[in-house]
Amino acid sequence: MRWILACIACVFLALCWESKCGAGRPGELALDPTAAAAAPSEDPLTLLESAKTSPRARVPAAEVAVGEEPAAEDLVAILRRIALSYSAQDSVALGAALEALLREPARCEEALALLAGGALQEDEVARAGCVLGLGAAVSCYSSAGCTVAVDGHAFTVHVLEALAAVAAPEQQDLAQQLIEARAGERFVLDLSFLGKILELRGLHPEQAELYSSLLVHMAENLADGRGLEEFRALFLTEGQDPTAVKLSLSALLRTDAASWLPLAENLFADSRGNAALRSAIAYAIATSAPVDLAALSLARLANSSMYNEFTLLGMREGGAEALAERYSDLVSAGGNPLARKMIVSGLQGEGEPVLLGIARTDPDVSVRSQALLTSSLGRASGTELLNELESMHGLRTDSAQGIPTRNAVLVAGNVLINSGNGERERAKTFLMRIAEDSSESDADRLAAVHTLLPWVPAGSFDGWVIGGQSVK
């Protein structure tokens, strides 16, 4: 929905001293991901076009055509006009409707009360327009150049206080508006709102995760001593809330990783059976601790569900180097093959020669397989990878040098998806040999067939029987 920037900018031109106040925008509703991914600097007409497929933006066709201007005092009509003009991608009408709402803060307060009180329950169009309007109001009223007589901070507090009473799905939409709301170059929800959000989080324990999510941007760049104390308390007192742990631990690791990593690892160890909490801890470590310390910590905590965290660390500046160094230390000591495997999964930025070197030399079959998988994931594979794949599959009965057929099929499947015609044809031939080989297990033969199906002519396996069953 980033195209709405142009509309809000027009409103801000009228309501603010400087046009740069229009750089703020409401947060994104649950809309088409293509529109959300567009850069703010793109032509608004292009962004308008990209928003057309949004299911949440659509309203019944009979209502899309924006009719006559409603009377100024008709608040619900204004809210409907915001939603309808947004759905019609009419930036001029949307700007006018937003201006009609934002010029009078009392109307925004009334709109908030209607949304939170359920008065708009039977009017989906008005609810959508209300969320859009409130997001725009938070951005506009928080701008330093806004000339409307309103306390922007107090208005945002009112929205935060009412959030718990808003029904789904508008509650999530409004929360996202608050998270993404900007006043110029800064996010509106800065550390000045930390205490209030934590207070509301305590008042509404059933909505704790929702309120925790509002802390995301203030946890990203924490330099305030008071704020750091608040995040320290949040981590220590809310150790079972994954969202609170992820955000607070991220903030703490950015400022003092050496002190907080041991506590994070202890909490991870104590959280057996709580996959969400373990994922939150690992995510915070992977994204926020210095890369060398993060590599050491993730290697200690490694389990087979942490592919995402190792990948995130490998994508950070210096992360791949830190992971590679940790891998070298582990393989030299002959220790922890699971950690080695997970480290290799995070080395997607390394070149094929590095990963093939690991595949040729690591003594553990799972690590060798992972090296080939990582190398073939998301990029074209070269002749050397296929040579290594065929050679290692040929040694599949040798646990010190080969890889099992099931893993070889996965690697070949990646080659089919990511590589050019020559490599793809070679991978197809390799998979067909497995499918035809009665010495292979039925499960592996069927996996090869299913991997090949999208890449071979229809009917290629007509009449085939594997494991007593016809291949379809």
N, C-alpha and C positions, 0 to 999 in steps of 0.2 A: 504494500500500500504506500510505498514511498512517493508515488506521484502526488499524494496529497500535500507534500511540501509546497508545491506551487500555489495551492489554494490557501494554505495557512499563511504563506508569505504575503499574499495579497491582503489577508485580514490584518496581519501584523503591520503592514504599511500604514493602515488606517489607525491602528491602536497603539503603535509604538513610535518613539522618536526616530529610530533608525531602522532602515529596512533589514539590517543584519539580524534584528531580533527574530526575523522569520526563519532563521536557521534552525530553530527548534521545531520539533515535529512530534505529533502524538506517537505512541508506541504502535506496534503492529498488531492488528487483529489476526484471527486465524484465517489467513487469506492464502491466495495462491503463492507457492514458494518462489515462482519465477519473479513475481512482482517484488517479493521481499528481498530477493537477492540483487536487485538492480541497484546501481550506484546512485547516491543522491544527486550527483551532478548530471545525470542523464536528462535528455529532453523530456519534459513532462508528458508530451504527447506519446512518446514511446512507452513511458511508464503506464500511462492510461491504457494503452493497448494491451500491455502485459498483464494488467489486472482483470481483464475481461472474463477469465475462466474461473475466478474465485467463487466457490459454491456459497461461502458465507456472505459474499458481496451481492449475490443475486437476490432479487425479490420477484414476486409474481409479475409476469410481463405486463399485466394491465396496470400495475402501479409504477412502473419504471418511468413513464413519461411524466416529468415534473409539471404540475399544473400551475395555477395562478399563485402568486405570493400569498401566504397565509397572513392573517392579521398579526400585527406585531406582538400582541399579548397572547397569542395562541401558542403556548410553549410546546405542546405535543405536536402541533403541525410543523413547528420549526424542527423538532427532532426528526420527524418523518422526512422533512425536506432534506435534511443533512444526509440521511441514509439513502434516499431515492436518488439524489443528485450524485452521490458517491457511486451508487450502483450503475447509474447511467454514464459514468465517467464524464460528467459535466462539471469541469473545474470552476467555471464562472459561477454557476448556480451554487456549487458547494461552498465557494468562498463567501458568497452573499449570505448563505444560511448560517455558516459558522460566525460570521460577523454579527448577524442579528442576535445570536445567542451570547457571544462573548462580550458584547458591549455592555451587558447588564449582568454583573456577577450574581445578583440575587436570582436571576433565572437559572444560572448554572447550579446554584445551591438547591433551587427547587427541583431541577432535573435530577440531581443526585438523590434527593429525598424520594422522588417518584421511583427511581430505579431500585434503590435499597428497600423501599417500602412495599414493593411488589405491585404498584399501581399500573405499571406498564406490562404486566404479565401477559395480557391478551394481545399485545401489540408488538410483534417481533420487529417490525420496521422501526418503530419508535425506540425500542430498546437498543437496536444497533446504532441508531443515530445518537442516542444519549451517550453511549460508550465513546464514539468518535468525538463528540462535542466535549466531553469531560477530559479526554486526553489532550485535545487542543487547548482547553482552558488551563490545564496544569502547565503546559509549555508556555503559553502566552503570559499568564499571570506571574510566572516565575522569572520572566525576562526583565533585565535591568531597565530596559527602555520602555516598558509597558506604561501607558498613560492612563489606563483605567484605574479608578480609585478602588483598589483591592489589595489585601494582604495576601500575596501569592503563597507564602509559607503556610499561613493559616488555612487557606483554601485547600492546599494539598493535604494538610493534616485531616481536614474534613473528609476528603476522598478516602484517605487511608482508614479512617475510623468507620466509614460506611461500607468498606470493601467486604467485611465479614458477612454483611447482611445481603449482599448481592447474590442472586441465584446463578447457578451455572447455566449456560456456558459464558454468560456475560461477565461473571466474576473473574474467570481466567483471562478474558479479553481485556478487562479493565486493569488487572494486575500487570499484564504485558504492556499496556499503555503507560502505566506508571514507571515500569522498569526502563522503558526506552525513551521516556519524555526528556527532552533537552531544552535548556535555555541557553541559546548561543552554542558554545563549544562544550559546555558542561552538562552532565546528567543532573536532572532536577533532584533525584533522591540521593543527596550527598550525606555526609556525616551529621549534618544538622538534624536529620530525621532518624538517626540511629536509635536514640532513646525511645522515641514514640513507637517505632516499629517493634522494638523489643517489648515495650509495654503492651502493645496490642497482641503481640504473639503470646504473651502470658495470659491475657484476658480471654483469648480464644484458642485454647490448646488444641481443639479439634481442627483448627486452621493454621497450626504452627508452620507447616511446610509452605503454605501459601505466603505467609508473612516472611518466612526465612528467604524465600526467593527474591524478595524485594531488596535484599542486602547486597545483591551480586556486584553492582558497580562500585559501591563504597568499599567492598572487600578487595577490589582489584588494585587500588592505589591508595594504600593506607599509610599516612604519615602523621596522623594525629594521635597524640598520646592517650587522650581520653577514649578515642575510638578503639585503639589497640586494647585497652583494658576491657572495653565492652566485648570485643571479640574473644578475648581470653576467657572472660566469664561465660560467654556463650558456648565455647568449646568445652569448658570444664563442667558446665551444668546441664548441657543438652546433648550428652554423648550418645543418645540413642536416636536422634533426629538426623537422618542422612543429609538433608539439605543444610541444616545448621552446621553440621560437622564439616561438610565440604567447603562452605563459604568461610567459616571462622578459621578452620585449619589452614586454608589457602592464605588468608591474611597473615596468620602467625608465622607460617613457613617463609613467607616473603621477607619478614623482618628478622627472624631469629630461628633459622632452620635447625641449627645444632641443638638448641634447647628443646624444640617441640617435636622433632622427629622421633626421639625415644618414646615420648608419650603417645604419639600417633601409632607407632608400631605396637605398643602395649595394647591400645584400644583395638587395633586390628586383630591381635591374637585373642583378645577376649570376646570377639564378635563372631565366633564360629556359629554358623547357621543363619547369620544375618547378612545375606549377600548384598543388599542395598547399602548397608553401612560400610561394609568392607570396600565396596566399589567407590563410595564417596571418599574414604580415606586414601585409597590408592590414586584416585583422580587428583586430589589435592596435592599429594606428593609429586606425581608426575608432572603437573602443570605449574607448581609454585616453588618447590624446593630448588636450590641450585642444582644444575644438571648432574654434577659429580656425586653429590649427596643423594639425589633422587635415584640415580642408577644403583648405588650401593643399597639403598633402602628397598627399592622394588625387587632387587635380586634376592634380598633376605625374605621378602614377603611373597615371592612369586607363587602363583597358582595358575591353573589352566584356564581361568576365567578372566585373566588380566591382559588380553591381547590389546584392547583399546588403550589401556594406560601405558603400556610399553610403546605402542605406536605414537601416542601423544608426546611422550618424552623424546622419542627418536626424531620427531618433527621440530622440536625446539632447537634454537641455535646452540650448537655444541652438544646437543643431546645424543646424536648418533656416535660422536667420538667418545662420549662418556660411556655409552653402552658397549661400544667395541672394546674399550679398555677393560671394562668389567668382565666381558666375555673372555678376554685373553687371560686375565687373572684366574678366572674359574677353571678354564680348560687346562691351564698350566698346573693347577693344584688338583686336577681330576675331580672337581667337586660339583655337586648339585646340577645334574643334567636338566632337570625341569627349569631351573633358573636360566641355564644356557639357552634352552629352547625358547623361552619367553623373550630373552634378550635378543635373540636372532629374529624373532617376529617383529621387533621394533626397528630393525635395520633396513627398512624399505628404501631409505635414501642411499644406501650403499650400492655400488656398482655390481654387476653380475660377477666379475672376477673375484671380488671379495667373498661373496656369498657362495660361489662354487668352491672356493678354497676351503670354506668351513665345511661344505658338504663332503669334500674329499677326505678331510682330516679328522673331523670330530669323531670320537669313539662311540658316541651314543646314536642309535638309529633314529630316535625322535628328533634329535637336533639336526642330523643330516637331512631328514625329510623336511624339517621346517626351513632349512636354508634354501632348498629348492623351491618350496612353496613361496617363501618371501621374495625370492628372485623373480618368480613368474607372475607375481601378483600386480595387476594394474599397469603392466608395461610389456613391451614386446620382448620375447626371449630370443637369444641367438643360438647359433648352431652348437656352441659349446654346452649350453644347458641341456639341449636334447641329447647330445652325446653322453653327458653325465647321467641323465635320466635313464637312458637305455642301459648303460653300463651298470648302474647301481641296481636297477630292477633285475638285471641278469644275475646279480649276486644276492638276490632277495633272501636266500636261505642262509646267508652269512651275516650274522648279527653284527659283526665288526666292520663290515664294508657296505652292505646292501641296504635297500629300503623295501618295505613291504608293498605288495601290489596295490593295496587300497590307497596308499599315499602317492604312489606313482600315477594312479588314475586322476587324483586331484590335481597334481602338477600338470599333467597332460591337458586336463580340462581348462586350466588357466591359459595354457598356450593356445588352445583353440579360440579362446575369447580375445586374447590380447595381441596375438602375433600375426605376422604377414602370411601370405598364401603358402610360401615354401615351408615354413615351420608348421603351419596349420596342417598341411597335407601329411607331413611327417608324423605329427601327433595323432592324426586320424589313423594312419597305418599302424602306429604303436598300439592304440586302443583297440583296433580291430583284431590284432594278434592276441591280445588278452581275452577279448570276447570269444574268440574261436578256440582258445586253449583249454581243453578239458582237464588239464592238470591244475588249472587255477580253481579256486573255490567258486562255488555258484554265486556267492554274494559279490565277489570281485568281478566276475564275468558280467553279471547284471549291472554293476556300477559302470563298467566300461560301455555297455550297450546304452544305458540311459544318458551317459555323457555324450555319446556320439549322435543320438537321435536328432538333435536340432541341426546337425551338420552333414547328414547323409540323405539321399533321396528317400522319399516315402516308399515303404515296402521293402527297405533294405534288409529287414530282419523277419520278413514273412516266412513262416515255416520253421523258425528257430525254436528249439526247446532247450531250456537250461533248468536243471534241477527238477525235471519232470513237468515243467510248466511252459506253456507257449509264451514266447516273448511278444508283447504287444506294444 
